[in-house]
Amino acid sequence: MSLDKLNVERRLGLNSFDTDEESHIKVNRELCKERDIEILLRVCPAKCFTLSSGELVFSRLGCLECGACRAAASPGAIDWNFPRGGTGIRYRYG
Amino acid sequence: MEADFEAIVVGAGLSGCAAAYSLAKQGSSVLLIERGKHPGSKNVSGGLMYCHALHKLIPEFWKEAPVERHVRRNVISLLSKESAASLSFDTSRFSVPPYNGYTVLLSKFNEWFASKVEQAGGIVTSGIFVENLLQEGDKIVGVRAGGEEIRSNLVIAADGVNSGLAEKAQLRSRFDSGSLALGVKSVLGLPRKTIEERFNVQGDDGVAYTFLGCTSGVQGGGFLYTNKESLSIGVVVGIGSLVEADAKSADLLDDLISHPTVKGLIEGADPLEYSAQLIPEGGIGAKPQLYRNGLLLVGDAAGFVQNNGLLLRGMDFAVASGAMAAEAGKRAKEKGDYSAATLSQYESLLKETFVLRDLQTYRNAPHFLENPRLYSTYPDLACDLMERLYAVDGSPRQNLVGAARKEMKGKVSLVRMVRDLLGARAL
């Protein structure tokens, strides 16, 4: 596999996940303003935040549980939790 | 109500394992609770562990632990778009026991460490998330996990940089974005023989690179470590600086990977894993309250990381703070008193060790590292100057001082540069 062509989607494909049924992070539409949207699209290393018909959407698939979104966005813009015990990313190397 | 355990440790990372292992060794009944499917499954580090702290706890741990390579060569590399100006330090002294530093893959490592906790008599349970602390008056008396209440005399919060327990116990509020950095990393598989030839190392000797100038001006840098049969490559950037910049975190790693100098080092490597981790690098200025009745805070949850630009240390701090928390727990047990007054000995113990001493020594480093010129102006300047020294194309030559002045023109004044250099006293 060429490293040059290794975009985030393919990199995430290398990871092991036990996906939770429910999303552990939720976008709070009232408090998540334009500036937060712009920041969240950039800081998430797994690109879990995307725009869908103008609205910010979080997809838990691929979340690395780093907390960068919580640290970068203004308070309340997202509801941030850990996924349920035993679910989420399962690092094999770390 | 009687306690189910003398101590409950939340989080089977390095600090949690160190605490639980020490407590079990002392003969205390201890429960170690991990939210991941197995210990290590939620743990990420850049991958360079300074050995002294764990060697003290488990002498010659490298003989049995899944360690990678002991680092004998450290390279600091200043990158511009197309060039690299590097300084390399190689010593055979780092290649003999007790080793200075080992590269590790933390998931595998902590799986081993948690098995040591069990061997010592501790109970380790995985896949369970600790939702809250149990409180009676102003005392912490256990945890609520998986819908159950488990009681203990002492709770040690080792639940990492995003620690929910530290916040729930009001020992600190969230770390602010200015004191947090984001690490983004890939593990790349490469045959042992290729690593030895390419990096000019024998046996289990290894190399650690630190890169500056590879982050599009965002505060931070990059790293590349050799493991036995893989490489760990990543970038670490300040969240505050990343927010203000016009950069995407994932792209910064791509930029490093595609740099012409770095590219040659990872040629042919096979991506194995992609990871990310927040790092609390606010230093002593961001230190939270470390204890209250029945509760101690250790490792990343307490913000025990030290960054001076060249060295980013967290793992030895995690191990030592875990061990010190266990020592404070032992004294509390002897006294039969787990009040904040008794547990405050934890902080006194830390002040006698490198944990709080080194954070104090480098108290001004976070401010020094905010200087944006460190991340683009100076690496560019170093590369341009070296190019001027080595490029011979028949045009008239200039002496070194003349060349340096010419390169600095319009980028940085001499006065500013001297001032920045003096600022480096913070390191």
Interface residues (C-beta under 8 A of the other chain):
Chain A: M1 L3 D4 L6 V8 R11 L12 L14 N15 D18 I39 L41 R42 V43 C44 P45 A46 K47 L64 E65 C66 G67 A68 R70 A71 A72 F82 R84 G85 G86 T87 G88 I89 R90 Y91 R92 Y93 G94
Chain B: R35 G36 K37 H38 G40 S41 K42 N43 V44 S45 L105 L106 S107 K108 F109 N110 S126 G127 I128 F129 A145 G146 V161 N162 G164 R174 F175 S177 L180 L182 V184 S186 V187 L188 S230 I239 L242 V243 A247 K248 S249 A250 L253 D254 I257 S258 I266 A269 D270 P271 L272 E273 Y274 S275 A276 Q277 L278
